[in-house]
């Protein structure tokens, strides 16, 4: 949904955001690794090539010194920590919405962590394996507070800015047409044009995933001048992805992310994991840290793979608070299952 990128200057810069293929990947060629070979290829290269959004506040954004940060970036870092024991061993590949899946299919990247919605079509037709939703999102609408629009129902007869040819545009049409609500789609081929149109008063509302609207608003010169309407009209589970056909690599990426969630659930954080792994009698902590039931070899990793993730990247709550909370998005359904949210992992045993 609206997974493009755009930029605005003068203090308001922001960007919005496969088939079995065989052959070892190298920096000079886009040859994907075959079944069971991706982990070996990644180790031989010495880094994980991770496709990311060129710049989406909270999810994937390079700081002024060039350091990448964000919730999606932390998944890339978690995989590097698990594979190399060093979360810094990531090569970030900024990708447009149009190029993101092709880059994964062709082997230009080893994994994709770019606010991509897990859908049936993408799963079944593109040769892509989504490993686990790291953020539950949904399509929403942003309006200027001066408009006094309070609900999507108030958008009858309104003009709505949207990226042309996206599922966002399709969902917009489905939602309004099914309710007999007239509207005008103001569609452009890229996100930059859409953003400029909205800010230039060429439409009454801007539609995208709630997280992206929140990120965009947080970077505006006057965030309070824009409001996100309360209705969420779709479900958008955003998930990192790998190429289909290599279950071992899919498990490495999947369980690297799951380790962050599991760590939060059992009370492990970057601040306490070293001490608790030595002192805790909790069997869940003992398993997680490799004191009993060494799971590393099952994944092709070292015994302390999960410890490295939590120590260097943090648990899910730490990542969320570091990246998403500052843009003003409450955790909501992205809380743990035991706290009333959607986040749950299979048992680590």
Secondary structure, 3 states (H helix, E strand, C coil): CCCCCCCCCCCCCCCCCCCCCCCCCECCECCCCCCCCHHHHHHHHCCEEEEEECCECCCEEECCCCCEECHHHHHHHHHHHHHHCCCCCEEEEEECCCCHHHHHHHCCCCEECCCCECCHHHHHHCCEEEEEEEEEECEEEEEEHHHCCCCHHHHCCCEEEEECCCHHHHHHHHHHHHCCCCCEEEEECCHHHHHHHHHCCCCCEEEEEHHHHHHHHHCCCCHHHEEECCCCCCCEEEEEEEECCCHHHHHHHHHHHHHHHHHHHCCCCCCCHHHHHHHCCCHHHHHHCCCCCCCHHHHCCCCCHHHHHHHHCCCHHHHHHHHCHHHCCCCHHHCEHHHCCCECCCCCC
